[in-house]
Amino acid sequence: MRLVYYFPEYHQYVEQTGAVLKVVPADTNTFQINFEAFLDILNPNVQAVLINTPNNPSGIVYSKDTINKLCSILKDKQEEYGHDIFLISDEPYREIVFGGEDSVYISKYYDNCLSCYSFSKSLSLPGERIGYIAVNPKAADADIIAVICGQISRGIGHNCPASSIQLAVAEILELTSDLSVYETNGELLYNTLVKLGFQVVKPGGTFYIFPKALEEDAAAFCLKARKYNLILVPSDNFGVSGYFRMAYCIDTEKVIRSLEALERFVKEEYGQHLL
Ligand SMILES: Cc1ncc(COP(=O)(O)O)c(C=O)c1O
């Protein structure tokens, strides 16, 4: 089971195992977990729940209340169903949280937790495919799971990252790139989007923002944006229609130039002006 909106590769990962991925629609007012929909979909066949916070594509960070509620539901359901339910927490954006906040370390709240991490965001190392899975030592079969993860990695064709990058990352485990640029860029985009009349939830982290498109067909909206040299990703790729994702892992100067293009785009195509 997966709580949307989600990183599209999850489908392949889950389906390769023979498991079934069920998607829980998000609460689009907040992009926190839609607990009503989650409770509706939970059933005794559920073996694992997959979450991603800070989230790609919404940029939202789950609050402590959301995490507490999720973990408490899962604990109750483990009792009710009489079997373990694993919480797979995909956290590659763990360090990219705005407003001086720290993101909640979910494994502290739930024993049967597997924390998945990638260095590609905190160290700006996309393409190196280097990260780890930390299995909570209190999880059921923790020792076996830790060993099996290495085997799964080989089984899906990703043997291991080059030893040179493994050695390099081991030297700088405590460091990150300058992540402050993402917060600056996110603020700039959010403020302009609001002034242009977009419906958008303020990102709490990552380098994404996920506004509602100005027409129902997000793919058509993004195609029109290309005329203005704006590369937007329609939300259909993330399991929902009507939204689009902007990524701002770029120089602030480029974001500022893009804002001018965005203003022209919405004025010329949709007649919307800066408020
Ligand atoms: C939510 C999420 N999980 C996992 C990944 C994979 O990260 P990588 O393959 O760069 O290590 C990404 C990358 O965009 C992501 O957004």
PDBQT file of the ligand as one rigid body, heavy atoms in Angstrom, charges set to zero:
ROOT
HETATM    1  C1  LIG A 301      10.867   9.924  -3.287  1.00  0.00    +0.000 C 
HETATM    2  C2  LIG A 301      12.105   9.437  -3.945  1.00  0.00    +0.000 A 
HETATM    3  N1  LIG A 301      12.591   8.238  -3.610  1.00  0.00    +0.000 NA
HETATM    4  C3  LIG A 301      13.712   7.758  -4.185  1.00  0.00    +0.000 A 
HETATM    5  C4  LIG A 301      14.405   8.500  -5.115  1.00  0.00    +0.000 A 
HETATM    6  C5  LIG A 301      15.638   7.868  -5.738  1.00  0.00    +0.000 C 
HETATM    7  O1  LIG A 301      16.791   8.536  -5.467  1.00  0.00    +0.000 OA
HETATM    8  P1  LIG A 301      18.167   8.098  -6.173  1.00  0.00    +0.000 P 
HETATM    9  O2  LIG A 301      17.868   7.035  -7.186  1.00  0.00    +0.000 OA
HETATM   10  O3  LIG A 301      18.706   9.330  -6.807  1.00  0.00    +0.000 OA
HETATM   11  O4  LIG A 301      19.035   7.607  -5.098  1.00  0.00    +0.000 OA
HETATM   12  C6  LIG A 301      13.946   9.753  -5.497  1.00  0.00    +0.000 A 
HETATM   13  C7  LIG A 301      14.636  10.544  -6.541  1.00  0.00    +0.000 C 
HETATM   14  O5  LIG A 301      14.138  11.455  -7.131  1.00  0.00    +0.000 OA
HETATM   15  C8  LIG A 301      12.754  10.243  -4.902  1.00  0.00    +0.000 A 
HETATM   16  O6  LIG A 301      12.254  11.445  -5.220  1.00  0.00    +0.000 OA
ENDROOT
TORSDOF 0
